[in-house]
């Protein structure tokens, strides 16, 4: 595939403050560009395309992502599908505007307002892949993740896309949903590696799949099924980076599917620095056979006394433990120059002054932290940097 990066990486480089890094990045602007495993398509290209759709995945690969993510969950009939959460269909698809709305765990309820016009109760809905069969799932269309909490109608509820994204690629003839098996075939055709994330179930496990009141589908069944679908498609284990936030899944793969388990990715769900594992815990991960950890961006970066972005204490500890690092997620925080960049930037927000500082973040992660890859909602940004720095 001919790699096409579009204008955004050039905008970011031009927006950088003057210096050696900007000069180096500008010099490689004419390419040519190649795909790189350093650039990981997070849910595809979710900055502008409905996440986990065929169109989103293809866009990420077109922008040079050498690895693409299918978040894996299951339907009522135990078929694996690509969704960020088992119970996000009301926010990421058109389900509440279809006849399948009646099958949702909780149907759409409009917002309620008090006598003064103030929002008293947010609009809500709760629709899960486990509410419907795989055939019903495939009849839906993906949309941009979001909802309008003040909605009084279904049409209003389906809005709510952040203003720094776009609904341009969400329409009745796009947003093609995929099963996990279909994602494997697509990624094989596109010639990219795969990083599926086994999502936590939104329902009680073991799951009662046949309705007899007895849970017969265990977490281990679920974890094994995901790996079995790669084996059935003859995908080499070296081309699959299975992920989970649940360390029990990682341990299961290490014990039962060691060829896949040796590069399984243990995702860290810390929300603040205080929740990050200690140096001793990181060393313990390595000792039990975990080789790759994936914390959020803020875990790996800090600001020194001169206001420069530097590698964090956690980053040094993870490396000292012999762990490889992947991180998440770039291009998911909207405008950076407003000084309120939220979750991902919490430890180094004071050093972010302009949109071009995103390239500075990448440079510290690659050069000082030494990450092996980064998830991004817009792969072109990472692909540009990786090509300029000759990172494969």
Secondary structure as UniProt FT lines:
FT   HELIX           8..14
FT   HELIX           20..27
FT   TURN            28..30
FT   STRAND          36..41
FT   TURN            42..48
FT   TURN            51..52
FT   HELIX           54..62
FT   TURN            63..64
FT   STRAND          65..68
FT   STRAND          71..74
FT   TURN            76..77
FT   STRAND          80..82
FT   TURN            86..87
FT   HELIX           89..92
FT   HELIX           95..97
FT   HELIX           99..103
FT   STRAND          106..109
FT   STRAND          112..113
FT   TURN            115..116
FT   STRAND          119..121
FT   STRAND          124..126
FT   HELIX           129..131
FT   HELIX           134..138
FT   STRAND          141..142
FT   TURN            149..150
FT   HELIX           154..157
FT   TURN            163..164
FT   TURN            168..169
FT   TURN            172..173
FT   STRAND          176..177
FT   HELIX           180..190
FT   STRAND          193..194
FT   STRAND          197..198
FT   HELIX           219..232
FT   TURN            233..234
FT   HELIX           237..239
FT   STRAND          243..244
FT   HELIX           247..256
FT   HELIX           258..261
FT   TURN            262..263
FT   STRAND          265..267
FT   HELIX           273..275
FT   HELIX           279..287
FT   TURN            288..289
FT   STRAND          292..294
FT   HELIX           297..300
FT   STRAND          301..303
FT   TURN            305..306
FT   STRAND          309..311
FT   HELIX           313..320
FT   TURN            321..322
FT   STRAND          324..330
FT   TURN            337..338
FT   HELIX           343..345
FT   TURN            346..348
FT   HELIX           349..351
FT   TURN            355..356
FT   HELIX           357..364
FT   HELIX           365..369
FT   STRAND          373..376
FT   HELIX           379..388
FT   TURN            389..390
//
